[in-house]
Amino acid sequence: MVVIRTLDNGIKVALESISYVRSISFGIWVKNGSRNELPQENGVSHYIEHMMFKGTENRTARQIAEEMDALGGQINAYTTKEYTCYHTRVLDKHIDRALDVMSDMLLHPLIAEEDVQKERNVITEEIYMYDDAPEELVHDALQDAIWRESSLGMPILGTEETISAFDSKFIRAYYERNYHPDNIVLSVAGNFEIEEMLEKLNGKLGGWTREQAFEQYDTEASYHISCVEKEKDVEQVHTCIAFPGLEREHPQKYAMAIFNTLFGGGMSSRLFQKIREENGLTYSIYSYTSAFADTGIFTICASMNPNQAEKVFELIAEEIKAVKAEAFSEQLIEVTKEQMISNFIIGTESTLNRMTSAGASLLLRGRVQETEEVIEKIEAVTAEDVLQIAREVLDFEKISYSAVGNLKGNDFDKLVQKVFK
């Protein structure tokens, strides 16, 4: 059971004591991502994530790495459009030292000008890496276009132009404004005593305060029909077809998850079986959902030889029409629900997964769902719920697409208009 407590400075903490494991996973969750940046700040949240590992007032970057390696622990971080997470997993006997390193990184980052200049090259290479990977670019380019009139449409990494203007003073000012006790939650899962862990966290982070009140920048996002094409010197063409999806807390999100699993979420899904197994037209074909605070999208992705694009799109359109015309059988719905519940329960056997689930939920929803609550909501979904979601989401009048790679011989705009009607 997850216990929610509050540190002396107001930071909320999700604590889950698991006595039968020997590890502890700890995460610092900051409700700040690319969505919270002004256009001229684009990329600074991700830049700060990098700078946190470049040294503190008490440790060099090398000392941080060597200290965590000496514990046999894992330490990492990632930035999304809506939050940044720093996390570690260590043996329970090493948690004090791990907390000391993590709290030092959060409270006393050096953000030295020399390190900022060096890291700019690293992040620029990261931007180039994604730009050189059409299987990644095809997703990002479409999402950037769909939400182009809001901060949600800005890339997480920023652009080469925006990050070129950052210096240590600029980055520190953003850090001071957006890393705030009012904007952070902590999550811990593993072998510990609740009260003892709360005391440790209060000792490390409970006295941290900011003089200025917290104010977060954000913009309302709305879906814009978009068409994106980028030529790349590769053999295949990578494509995404997208529709407006559901926001994070939509009441039908579990029906959406079941539909996605049945339609394109695995090897037994309709898309995979029809397009890859029966027709052999692609190696990669799948669907996925992206949900945010106020919006979302449903995306179908396929990579193929350009001369097979038309046939692949035709088969995708056929499958969409089929799932909108007739409900999946109750038996298939029940099998899928059991698959989802099994995957969910198996995932909870990892302290890292449990810490992540509780931390993200507390940060983004303000509460943590217990395992049984999630299972009950999955089990409550009916075949009619899934059919309703398919009809609501898969609206050809709101279709968007992206195509990246070898575009020769295809007019994707005409193809989409012809096939999806």
Steps between C-alpha positions, in 0.01 A plus 500: 500500500628845406508751786494872417680732742624859489845634589545805722526727193187363332656249259266202463650151523364163381641222718449129435668262741567154351660275761580203275747683270856613563503815287360852524404718204486875555380769261485878492214616276496859377185625328696681234566407139510654156131590535593748774751694289464822306610472135838657576545254790429190292733220606606647835315236708690223325823704528453523879456122516845466341655765725384321815756229424784745427589562862378673815650738752623190685573241228648495152322318219757222530439468874125468445558220249763321707299523823191347342705234319666407830155429644417273207202725447322649201445871452332665204261774391268594217302801385154490340265767376335531843756393761858403583596199710826416678514149641728244661480138613739356759518227760309600813824524701631769262197731501655763731792560265273498195268757660800717582611500135150558361413781740835666434430493125154655548591769752857598405556462123813681390377606151846631417545697177777268382271198542212678326720562196623140490154353544361710215704284261363182661138615470557623145623152411189357667283724281693385192464137609120524508494695175706223338259230623187509281325243720519756785459819299173385345332506845650822631442698180133409493439583867686831464269588210175385663558721807686773315304788658589405858811427704405131487606507135859601578768226490627371834864541396446851367661599174858572406404868480330527840764313702780702338378803698513332843769589751543407866318812624197430279483132600541573871225763489261248344603236755438742788151581370384152406671266748288586801357307798151577367587331170667178619394165638714212624433130463662207682430128466690213657620357829475775762295615797259783415575730793874444478503581128286810556752619759789445256322695225413783735863519604620526141224697329247619760685823573528611137307820427475769232445869568282554195155348457467237231333594172499255212472594134274285285283530191176333406554241228258410224525253212575643155469282192853470362692355208877461530740364239879485532729343242786291640762298314387159625340193342169500687227752560385536862143617546264603780124545473344685794161595639395711800523280809400522864645717775674329790203481737226430247240261650538266202879474512489130592269426208749689282786286635312180426413620150863589432616155613248327274552727202875548481665450837661161455578199282144368523344837410295552186753728333795269561317187391343653189786712366811315610396138550236455229639737236870531590506872416685638801740398772373765742130583544339611828284758673535695824335772707650824633307671781564838660319718753256647249543312173630186335547316173462148367773405253552217253856444379641295214836472321518354152644501151358813329335296223289321761373813676170521314408139577598542866286812532207324332519211745524738797189680376318167460584400856386838635167470320458144630556585867260794472231287338484211746599450861772259603359181650453489877736202511776698328439795732531271804823343371647847441398620844674200655810573291506862618442410864774235488748745348404761757545265796830361370623858460428571866754236604780749428577767761598737218164451326307548823694813587446634149128427498442664839723801427347579162148454634556724803666769288250504214175395670553599862420147617623144462273224378532169681547184294149373573343828385677477164401135458135579578490775239653276235254220581206742474564575130246348259509421130258789446742738677779395265280540193393847614863607542595366155219697339576814699876505442545362147342792317629525141402869495771566763778284366863618506805330357877516479736329257878501546759324287485388140201691363570429133202380299238596760273801534396443861256790508300352210543148638354591839212691342422207271526217750360653819158614388 
